[in-house]
Amino acid sequence: MPAAENTASHLPLVLIVDDSETAILYLRQLLQGEFKVVTASNLIEFWAQLAGEPPDLILMDVVQKEISGFELVRQIKRTDEYKGIPVIFVTRLDSAEDIEAGFEAGCHDYVTKPVMQRELKARMRAALRLKNLEQELRMRSITDYLTGAYNRRYFYEVMAGNLSYAQRMKRNLCIAILDIDFFKKVNDRYGHEAGDAVLQHFTHTIRSQIRKYDVLVRFGGEEFVIQFFDCDLQKSTELLERVQHRLLESPCDIPDGHVSYTFSAGIACLHESESADPIDALVEMADRRLYEAKTSGRNRIITIDKPKVLQ
């Protein structure tokens, strides 16, 4: 890849939204070299750009032929996928009422024309820094600090959305609850640093064997949950068996040698539940099967409930 093209690919992507070709050309020239620019002069182009390659930042005129910039920003902020994209209004409307309306609509900044290049770029850099900080804080709030897996809070957030989508599109969804076997013995024998290393190793091993869009969560202690989207019991089991085999091939290295360990798991799928609260029902079902795996010898995966004994 040519050096110039490689450099451009690392520049922040800015979407200019304006129905004036002259204004678009002027802003494009101002931003040349520091930002990668794409443009939209109508609503079709705008939503197509967001769906195809969401920008890092949007520059938007308030006055548009099809829709007010204020209303368009309100629509963006109502969309979970795009509401985190900072929007800066670049417009000739300079009254206090218009500026107030812009911020109430959800813009990050408001710049009036004629535009000063250095001022605009400084405001854009500030908006991007704030966005990056917000993303960092967001990741910290949903990530387990030790393993880098998602945490329990994120599990319930993403599960609600994926469950709704799966039900609407008639897709399957499975969850697996995994528990490291005899983890307390690892801590007692090798120390808590070795225990932490095992948790990190387990996380890395799972991630290496599941699919990119599967969600790995540390539920607490040595217990983990995997959300398998668009996946049935058989495929979910196969993915966990791959984790089992990988653990046999590659134990966890510690300063004094290595630690070999196994895990037990229970899997439950959406089609098995008719509960009005399917998230809790799936967690309860998978946890029940995990308990069965642990009480029947550990180092196994259970996908069906133990038959009830008739009295």
C-alpha atoms as a printed R data frame, in Angstrom:
    type eleno elety resid chain resno       x       y      z
1   ATOM     1    CA   MET     A     1   0.000   0.000  0.000
2   ATOM     2    CA   PRO     A     2   1.375   3.461 -0.860
3   ATOM     3    CA   ALA     A     3   2.537   5.509  2.121
4   ATOM     4    CA   ALA     A     4   0.047   8.324  1.466
5   ATOM     5    CA   GLU     A     5  -2.882   5.891  1.313
6   ATOM     6    CA   ASN     A     6  -1.768   4.153  4.500
7   ATOM     7    CA   THR     A     7  -1.538   7.501  6.311
8   ATOM     8    CA   ALA     A     8  -4.997   8.544  5.122
9   ATOM     9    CA   SER     A     9  -6.527   5.333  6.479
10  ATOM    10    CA   HIS     A    10  -5.449   6.360  9.998
11  ATOM    11    CA   LEU     A    11  -6.905   9.870  9.835
12  ATOM    12    CA   PRO     A    12 -10.186  10.593 11.677
13  ATOM    13    CA   LEU     A    13 -13.154  10.135  9.348
14  ATOM    14    CA   VAL     A    14 -15.313  13.264  9.106
15  ATOM    15    CA   LEU     A    15 -18.736  13.379  7.440
16  ATOM    16    CA   ILE     A    16 -19.729  16.790  6.055
17  ATOM    17    CA   VAL     A    17 -23.506  17.173  5.747
18  ATOM    18    CA   ASP     A    18 -24.526  20.125  3.618
19  ATOM    19    CA   ASP     A    19 -26.751  20.540  0.561
20  ATOM    20    CA   SER     A    20 -24.424  23.217 -0.847
21  ATOM    21    CA   GLU     A    21 -21.649  21.814 -3.021
22  ATOM    22    CA   THR     A    22 -19.739  25.060 -2.576
23  ATOM    23    CA   ALA     A    23 -19.813  24.728  1.225
24  ATOM    24    CA   ILE     A    24 -18.752  21.084  1.023
25  ATOM    25    CA   LEU     A    25 -15.812  21.933 -1.240
26  ATOM    26    CA   TYR     A    26 -14.714  24.764  1.053
27  ATOM    27    CA   LEU     A    27 -14.790  22.592  4.200
28  ATOM    28    CA   ARG     A    28 -13.056  19.740  2.418
29  ATOM    29    CA   GLN     A    29 -10.181  22.055  1.496
30  ATOM    30    CA   LEU     A    30  -9.943  23.370  5.071
31  ATOM    31    CA   LEU     A    31  -9.647  19.849  6.498
32  ATOM    32    CA   GLN     A    32  -7.321  18.407  3.879
33  ATOM    33    CA   GLY     A    33  -4.309  16.585  5.323
34  ATOM    34    CA   GLU     A    34  -5.544  16.216  8.911
35  ATOM    35    CA   PHE     A    35  -8.884  14.478  8.349
36  ATOM    36    CA   LYS     A    36 -10.335  11.972  5.927
37  ATOM    37    CA   VAL     A    37 -13.506  13.519  4.510
38  ATOM    38    CA   VAL     A    38 -16.708  11.998  3.156
39  ATOM    39    CA   THR     A    39 -19.800  14.007  2.257
40  ATOM    40    CA   ALA     A    40 -23.584  13.805  2.105
41  ATOM    41    CA   SER     A    41 -25.813  16.341  0.365
42  ATOM    42    CA   ASN     A    42 -29.140  14.611  1.064
43  ATOM    43    CA   LEU     A    43 -30.756  12.224  3.574
44  ATOM    44    CA   ILE     A    44 -30.270   9.104  1.470
45  ATOM    45    CA   GLU     A    45 -26.532   9.741  1.217
46  ATOM    46    CA   PHE     A    46 -26.367  10.617  4.911
47  ATOM    47    CA   TRP     A    47 -27.957   7.418  6.267
48  ATOM    48    CA   ALA     A    48 -26.121   5.295  3.685
49  ATOM    49    CA   GLN     A    49 -22.801   6.722  4.874
50  ATOM    50    CA   LEU     A    50 -23.632   6.033  8.536
51  ATOM    51    CA   ALA     A    51 -24.653   2.460  7.717
52  ATOM    52    CA   GLY     A    52 -21.609   1.805  5.545
53  ATOM    53    CA   GLU     A    53 -18.779   3.450  7.478
54  ATOM    54    CA   PRO     A    54 -19.837   5.472 10.526
55  ATOM    55    CA   PRO     A    55 -17.685   8.593 10.834
56  ATOM    56    CA   ASP     A    56 -15.694   9.690 13.862
57  ATOM    57    CA   LEU     A    57 -17.224  13.163 13.644
58  ATOM    58    CA   ILE     A    58 -20.009  14.951 11.761
59  ATOM    59    CA   LEU     A    59 -19.949  18.558 10.514
60  ATOM    60    CA   MET     A    60 -23.485  19.675  9.669
61  ATOM    61    CA   ASP     A    61 -25.231  22.800  8.486
62  ATOM    62    CA   VAL     A    62 -28.440  23.633 10.323
63  ATOM    63    CA   VAL     A    63 -30.215  24.768  7.163
64  ATOM    64    CA   GLN     A    64 -31.012  21.772  4.929
65  ATOM    65    CA   LYS     A    65 -33.613  21.448  2.146
66  ATOM    66    CA   GLU     A    66 -35.070  18.138  3.320
67  ATOM    67    CA   ILE     A    67 -34.835  18.453  7.097
68  ATOM    68    CA   SER     A    68 -33.610  20.853  9.751
69  ATOM    69    CA   GLY     A    69 -30.157  20.061 11.098
70  ATOM    70    CA   PHE     A    70 -31.632  20.264 14.593
71  ATOM    71    CA   GLU     A    71 -34.131  17.501 13.803
72  ATOM    72    CA   LEU     A    72 -31.507  15.354 12.082
73  ATOM    73    CA   VAL     A    73 -29.274  15.511 15.155
74  ATOM    74    CA   ARG     A    74 -32.223  14.525 17.355
75  ATOM    75    CA   GLN     A    75 -32.732  11.481 15.124
76  ATOM    76    CA   ILE     A    76 -29.059  10.557 15.419
77  ATOM    77    CA   LYS     A    77 -29.160  10.819 19.206
78  ATOM    78    CA   ARG     A    78 -32.192   8.502 19.328
79  ATOM    79    CA   THR     A    79 -30.263   5.800 17.463
80  ATOM    80    CA   ASP     A    80 -28.142   3.640 19.782
81  ATOM    81    CA   GLU     A    81 -25.659   2.768 17.043
82  ATOM    82    CA   TYR     A    82 -24.846   6.376 16.141
83  ATOM    83    CA   LYS     A    83 -25.678   8.491 19.200
84  ATOM    84    CA   GLY     A    84 -22.039   8.527 20.322
85  ATOM    85    CA   ILE     A    85 -20.841  10.296 17.159
86  ATOM    86    CA   PRO     A    86 -20.090  13.947 17.974
87  ATOM    87    CA   VAL     A    87 -21.829  16.530 15.785
88  ATOM    88    CA   ILE     A    88 -20.593  20.074 15.231
89  ATOM    89    CA   PHE     A    89 -22.956  22.523 13.578
90  ATOM    90    CA   VAL     A    90 -21.247  24.761 11.009
91  ATOM    91    CA   THR     A    91 -23.808  27.359 10.013
92  ATOM    92    CA   ARG     A    92 -24.623  31.010  9.341
93  ATOM    93    CA   LEU     A    93 -27.369  30.965 11.992
94  ATOM    94    CA   ASP     A    94 -25.748  32.896 14.825
95  ATOM    95    CA   SER     A    95 -28.559  34.037 17.123
96  ATOM    96    CA   ALA     A    96 -28.519  33.012 20.776
97  ATOM    97    CA   GLU     A    97 -31.794  31.147 20.207
98  ATOM    98    CA   ASP     A    98 -30.319  29.099 17.349
99  ATOM    99    CA   ILE     A    99 -27.169  28.250 19.312
100 ATOM   100    CA   GLU     A   100 -29.281  27.195 22.295
101 ATOM   101    CA   ALA     A   101 -31.492  25.080 20.021
102 ATOM   102    CA   GLY     A   102 -28.412  23.384 18.584
103 ATOM   103    CA   PHE     A   103 -27.078  22.310 21.956
104 ATOM   104    CA   GLU     A   104 -30.533  21.216 23.123
105 ATOM   105    CA   ALA     A   105 -30.819  19.056 19.995
106 ATOM   106    CA   GLY     A   106 -27.609  17.280 21.007
107 ATOM   107    CA   CYS     A   107 -24.703  18.856 19.174
108 ATOM   108    CA   HIS     A   108 -21.238  18.810 20.747
109 ATOM   109    CA   ASP     A   109 -20.261  22.235 19.435
110 ATOM   110    CA   TYR     A   110 -21.591  25.118 17.348
111 ATOM   111    CA   VAL     A   111 -19.432  27.089 14.901
112 ATOM   112    CA   THR     A   112 -20.739  30.057 12.948
113 ATOM   113    CA   LYS     A   113 -19.698  31.030  9.429
114 ATOM   114    CA   PRO     A   114 -17.419  32.421  8.136
115 ATOM   115    CA   VAL     A   115 -15.276  29.603  9.494
116 ATOM   116    CA   MET     A   116 -11.761  30.137 10.798
117 ATOM   117    CA   GLN     A   117  -9.659  27.105  9.872
118 ATOM   118    CA   ARG     A   118  -7.587  26.935 13.068
119 ATOM   119    CA   GLU     A   119 -10.631  27.419 15.302
120 ATOM   120    CA   LEU     A   120 -12.664  24.755 13.510
121 ATOM   121    CA   LYS     A   121  -9.837  22.212 13.628
122 ATOM   122    CA   ALA     A   122  -9.225  22.926 17.322
123 ATOM   123    CA   ARG     A   123 -12.911  22.383 18.109
124 ATOM   124    CA   MET     A   124 -12.922  19.173 16.066
125 ATOM   125    CA   ARG     A   125  -9.870  17.825 17.886
126 ATOM   126    CA   ALA     A   126 -11.484  18.682 21.230
127 ATOM   127    CA   ALA     A   127 -14.686  16.849 20.238
128 ATOM   128    CA   LEU     A   128 -12.691  13.784 19.209
129 ATOM   129    CA   ARG     A   129 -10.708  13.803 22.462
130 ATOM   130    CA   LEU     A   130 -13.953  13.936 24.432
131 ATOM   131    CA   LYS     A   131 -15.395  11.096 22.361
132 ATOM   132    CA   ASN     A   132 -12.311   8.942 22.975
133 ATOM   133    CA   LEU     A   133 -12.479   9.671 26.707
134 ATOM   134    CA   GLU     A   134 -16.162   8.732 26.820
135 ATOM   135    CA   GLN     A   135 -15.423   5.484 24.972
136 ATOM   136    CA   GLU     A   136 -12.595   4.678 27.379
137 ATOM   137    CA   LEU     A   137 -14.802   5.302 30.406
138 ATOM   138    CA   ARG     A   138 -17.565   3.233 28.805
139 ATOM   139    CA   MET     A   139 -15.197   0.312 28.240
140 ATOM   140    CA   ARG     A   140 -13.987   0.484 31.825
141 ATOM   141    CA   SER     A   141 -17.580   0.350 33.068
142 ATOM   142    CA   ILE     A   142 -18.438  -2.809 31.104
143 ATOM   143    CA   THR     A   143 -15.111  -4.682 31.228
144 ATOM   144    CA   ASP     A   144 -13.571  -6.912 33.886
145 ATOM   145    CA   TYR     A   145 -10.259  -5.296 34.810
146 ATOM   146    CA   LEU     A   146  -8.352  -8.562 35.351
147 ATOM   147    CA   THR     A   147  -9.291 -10.607 32.302
148 ATOM   148    CA   GLY     A   148 -10.504  -8.016 29.801
149 ATOM   149    CA   ALA     A   149 -13.734  -9.998 29.349
150 ATOM   150    CA   TYR     A   150 -17.020  -8.139 29.559
151 ATOM   151    CA   ASN     A   151 -18.672  -7.919 32.975
152 ATOM   152    CA   ARG     A   152 -22.088  -8.920 34.307
153 ATOM   153    CA   ARG     A   153 -23.531  -5.461 33.677
154 ATOM   154    CA   TYR     A   154 -22.695  -5.657 29.975
155 ATOM   155    CA   PHE     A   155 -24.090  -9.183 29.720
156 ATOM   156    CA   TYR     A   156 -27.583  -8.015 30.644
157 ATOM   157    CA   GLU     A   157 -27.319  -4.936 28.399
158 ATOM   158    CA   VAL     A   158 -26.301  -6.829 25.275
159 ATOM   159    CA   MET     A   159 -28.459  -9.847 26.073
160 ATOM   160    CA   ALA     A   160 -31.628  -7.753 26.069
161 ATOM   161    CA   GLY     A   161 -30.895  -6.352 22.613
162 ATOM   162    CA   ASN     A   162 -29.737  -9.628 21.074
163 ATOM   163    CA   LEU     A   163 -32.640 -11.537 22.578
164 ATOM   164    CA   SER     A   164 -35.145  -9.087 21.139
165 ATOM   165    CA   TYR     A   165 -33.480  -9.334 17.720
166 ATOM   166    CA   ALA     A   166 -33.363 -13.142 17.855
167 ATOM   167    CA   GLN     A   167 -37.058 -13.368 18.705
168 ATOM   168    CA   ARG     A   168 -38.023 -10.864 16.006
169 ATOM   169    CA   MET     A   169 -35.910 -12.527 13.298
170 ATOM   170    CA   LYS     A   170 -36.639 -16.074 14.520
171 ATOM   171    CA   ARG     A   171 -32.966 -16.794 15.205
172 ATOM   172    CA   ASN     A   172 -31.623 -19.038 17.932
173 ATOM   173    CA   LEU     A   173 -29.471 -17.863 20.794
174 ATOM   174    CA   CYS     A   174 -27.655 -19.932 23.404
175 ATOM   175    CA   ILE     A   175 -25.805 -19.140 26.576
176 ATOM   176    CA   ALA     A   176 -23.211 -21.273 28.307
177 ATOM   177    CA   ILE     A   177 -22.109 -20.893 31.905
178 ATOM   178    CA   LEU     A   178 -18.580 -22.181 32.561
179 ATOM   179    CA   ASP     A   179 -16.865 -22.763 35.880
180 ATOM   180    CA   ILE     A   180 -13.174 -23.627 36.298
181 ATOM   181    CA   ASP     A   181 -12.900 -26.947 38.135
182 ATOM   182    CA   PHE     A   182 -11.242 -26.904 41.574
183 ATOM   183    CA   PHE     A   183 -10.124 -23.307 41.152
184 ATOM   184    CA   LYS     A   184  -9.753 -22.833 44.897
185 ATOM   185    CA   LYS     A   185  -7.079 -25.537 44.902
186 ATOM   186    CA   VAL     A   186  -5.110 -23.549 42.323
187 ATOM   187    CA   ASN     A   187  -5.121 -20.511 44.610
188 ATOM   188    CA   ASP     A   188  -4.291 -22.593 47.683
189 ATOM   189    CA   ARG     A   189  -1.443 -24.492 46.046
190 ATOM   190    CA   TYR     A   190   0.153 -21.884 43.767
191 ATOM   191    CA   GLY     A   191  -1.036 -18.560 45.214
192 ATOM   192    CA   HIS     A   192  -3.429 -15.878 44.040
193 ATOM   193    CA   GLU     A   193  -1.089 -14.544 41.348
194 ATOM   194    CA   ALA     A   194  -1.157 -17.956 39.718
195 ATOM   195    CA   GLY     A   195  -4.936 -17.974 40.125
196 ATOM   196    CA   ASP     A   196  -5.127 -14.641 38.303
197 ATOM   197    CA   ALA     A   197  -2.893 -16.037 35.557
198 ATOM   198    CA   VAL     A   198  -5.275 -18.995 35.152
199 ATOM   199    CA   LEU     A   199  -8.271 -16.648 34.823
200 ATOM   200    CA   GLN     A   200  -6.443 -14.638 32.156
201 ATOM   201    CA   HIS     A   201  -5.323 -17.803 30.374
202 ATOM   202    CA   PHE     A   202  -8.876 -19.173 30.428
203 ATOM   203    CA   THR     A   203 -10.204 -15.932 28.931
204 ATOM   204    CA   HIS     A   204  -7.571 -15.950 26.172
205 ATOM   205    CA   THR     A   205  -8.216 -19.614 25.386
206 ATOM   206    CA   ILE     A   206 -11.978 -19.144 25.118
207 ATOM   207    CA   ARG     A   207 -11.592 -16.122 22.856
208 ATOM   208    CA   SER     A   208  -9.252 -18.033 20.568
209 ATOM   209    CA   GLN     A   209 -11.853 -20.752 19.975
210 ATOM   210    CA   ILE     A   210 -15.223 -18.972 19.826
211 ATOM   211    CA   ARG     A   211 -16.478 -16.720 17.034
212 ATOM   212    CA   LYS     A   212 -15.769 -12.990 16.837
213 ATOM   213    CA   TYR     A   213 -19.386 -12.030 17.498
214 ATOM   214    CA   ASP     A   214 -19.864 -14.349 20.488
215 ATOM   215    CA   VAL     A   215 -19.877 -12.433 23.780
216 ATOM   216    CA   LEU     A   216 -17.578 -13.558 26.603
217 ATOM   217    CA   VAL     A   217 -18.420 -12.382 30.131
218 ATOM   218    CA   ARG     A   218 -16.752 -12.923 33.470
219 ATOM   219    CA   PHE     A   219 -19.777 -13.370 35.699
220 ATOM   220    CA   GLY     A   220 -17.784 -13.428 38.905
221 ATOM   221    CA   GLY     A   221 -14.940 -15.383 40.505
222 ATOM   222    CA   GLU     A   222 -14.063 -18.312 38.256
223 ATOM   223    CA   GLU     A   223 -17.465 -18.327 36.535
224 ATOM   224    CA   PHE     A   224 -17.811 -17.169 32.921
225 ATOM   225    CA   VAL     A   225 -20.743 -16.829 30.523
226 ATOM   226    CA   ILE     A   226 -20.657 -17.027 26.736
227 ATOM   227    CA   GLN     A   227 -23.513 -15.744 24.614
228 ATOM   228    CA   PHE     A   228 -23.681 -17.628 21.309
229 ATOM   229    CA   PHE     A   229 -25.770 -15.717 18.770
230 ATOM   230    CA   ASP     A   230 -27.487 -17.537 15.887
231 ATOM   231    CA   CYS     A   231 -26.255 -20.846 17.280
232 ATOM   232    CA   ASP     A   232 -27.888 -24.115 18.354
233 ATOM   233    CA   LEU     A   233 -26.993 -26.578 21.122
234 ATOM   234    CA   GLN     A   234 -24.843 -28.718 18.849
235 ATOM   235    CA   LYS     A   235 -22.732 -25.844 17.540
236 ATOM   236    CA   SER     A   236 -22.409 -24.298 21.018
237 ATOM   237    CA   THR     A   237 -21.215 -27.631 22.383
238 ATOM   238    CA   GLU     A   238 -18.693 -28.005 19.559
239 ATOM   239    CA   LEU     A   239 -17.246 -24.572 20.343
240 ATOM   240    CA   LEU     A   240 -16.856 -25.447 24.032
241 ATOM   241    CA   GLU     A   241 -15.262 -28.779 23.127
242 ATOM   242    CA   ARG     A   242 -12.697 -26.829 21.123
243 ATOM   243    CA   VAL     A   243 -11.906 -24.878 24.294
244 ATOM   244    CA   GLN     A   244 -11.516 -28.166 26.206
245 ATOM   245    CA   HIS     A   245  -9.092 -29.541 23.636
246 ATOM   246    CA   ARG     A   246  -7.099 -26.326 23.558
247 ATOM   247    CA   LEU     A   247  -6.695 -26.362 27.340
248 ATOM   248    CA   LEU     A   248  -5.325 -29.902 27.143
249 ATOM   249    CA   GLU     A   249  -2.818 -28.856 24.493
250 ATOM   250    CA   SER     A   250  -1.783 -25.587 26.133
251 ATOM   251    CA   PRO     A   251  -1.865 -25.379 29.957
252 ATOM   252    CA   CYS     A   252  -1.297 -22.113 31.798
253 ATOM   253    CA   ASP     A   253   2.343 -21.105 32.300
254 ATOM   254    CA   ILE     A   254   3.334 -19.771 35.727
255 ATOM   255    CA   PRO     A   255   6.779 -18.919 37.166
256 ATOM   256    CA   ASP     A   256   7.073 -22.333 38.863
257 ATOM   257    CA   GLY     A   257   5.994 -24.372 35.834
258 ATOM   258    CA   HIS     A   258   2.501 -24.712 34.448
259 ATOM   259    CA   VAL     A   259  -1.039 -25.371 35.652
260 ATOM   260    CA   SER     A   260  -3.333 -27.814 33.887
261 ATOM   261    CA   TYR     A   261  -7.022 -27.325 34.568
262 ATOM   262    CA   THR     A   262 -10.462 -28.152 33.203
263 ATOM   263    CA   PHE     A   263 -13.922 -26.607 33.332
264 ATOM   264    CA   SER     A   264 -17.533 -27.653 33.657
265 ATOM   265    CA   ALA     A   265 -20.352 -26.045 31.669
266 ATOM   266    CA   GLY     A   266 -24.095 -25.918 31.184
267 ATOM   267    CA   ILE     A   267 -25.746 -24.687 27.983
268 ATOM   268    CA   ALA     A   268 -29.292 -23.439 27.414
269 ATOM   269    CA   CYS     A   269 -30.921 -22.182 24.208
270 ATOM   270    CA   LEU     A   270 -33.697 -19.701 23.570
271 ATOM   271    CA   HIS     A   271 -36.032 -22.182 21.878
272 ATOM   272    CA   GLU     A   272 -36.162 -24.215 25.104
273 ATOM   273    CA   SER     A   273 -37.728 -21.389 27.107
274 ATOM   274    CA   GLU     A   274 -41.298 -20.108 26.978
275 ATOM   275    CA   SER     A   275 -40.833 -17.856 29.988
276 ATOM   276    CA   ALA     A   276 -42.054 -14.265 30.035
277 ATOM   277    CA   ASP     A   277 -38.569 -13.386 31.317
278 ATOM   278    CA   PRO     A   278 -36.353 -15.421 28.962
279 ATOM   279    CA   ILE     A   279 -33.034 -13.891 30.068
280 ATOM   280    CA   ASP     A   280 -33.379 -15.025 33.668
281 ATOM   281    CA   ALA     A   281 -34.919 -18.309 32.506
282 ATOM   282    CA   LEU     A   282 -31.927 -19.055 30.250
283 ATOM   283    CA   VAL     A   283 -29.427 -18.154 32.969
284 ATOM   284    CA   GLU     A   284 -31.273 -20.353 35.468
285 ATOM   285    CA   MET     A   285 -31.443 -23.260 32.996
286 ATOM   286    CA   ALA     A   286 -27.744 -23.045 32.090
287 ATOM   287    CA   ASP     A   287 -26.793 -22.713 35.758
288 ATOM   288    CA   ARG     A   288 -28.839 -25.796 36.618
289 ATOM   289    CA   ARG     A   289 -27.012 -27.764 33.943
290 ATOM   290    CA   LEU     A   290 -23.657 -26.422 35.150
291 ATOM   291    CA   TYR     A   291 -24.514 -27.726 38.621
292 ATOM   292    CA   GLU     A   292 -25.310 -31.117 37.086
293 ATOM   293    CA   ALA     A   293 -21.943 -31.114 35.277
294 ATOM   294    CA   LYS     A   294 -20.106 -30.370 38.527
295 ATOM   295    CA   THR     A   295 -21.948 -32.918 40.643
296 ATOM   296    CA   SER     A   296 -21.590 -35.682 38.051
297 ATOM   297    CA   GLY     A   297 -17.806 -35.579 37.895
298 ATOM   298    CA   ARG     A   298 -16.794 -32.160 36.469
299 ATOM   299    CA   ASN     A   299 -14.855 -31.599 33.228
300 ATOM   300    CA   ARG     A   300 -18.003 -32.034 31.164
301 ATOM   301    CA   ILE     A   301 -20.645 -30.083 29.231
302 ATOM   302    CA   ILE     A   302 -24.332 -30.638 29.998
303 ATOM   303    CA   THR     A   303 -26.981 -29.551 27.490
304 ATOM   304    CA   ILE     A   304 -30.129 -31.249 28.849
305 ATOM   305    CA   ASP     A   305 -31.775 -31.331 32.237
306 ATOM   306    CA   LYS     A   306 -31.451 -34.426 34.364
307 ATOM   307    CA   PRO     A   307 -34.724 -36.402 34.236
308 ATOM   308    CA   LYS     A   308 -36.830 -35.931 37.333
309 ATOM   309    CA   VAL     A   309 -37.291 -39.015 39.462
310 ATOM   310    CA   LEU     A   310 -40.967 -39.805 40.056
311 ATOM   311    CA   GLN     A   311 -41.846 -40.326 43.699
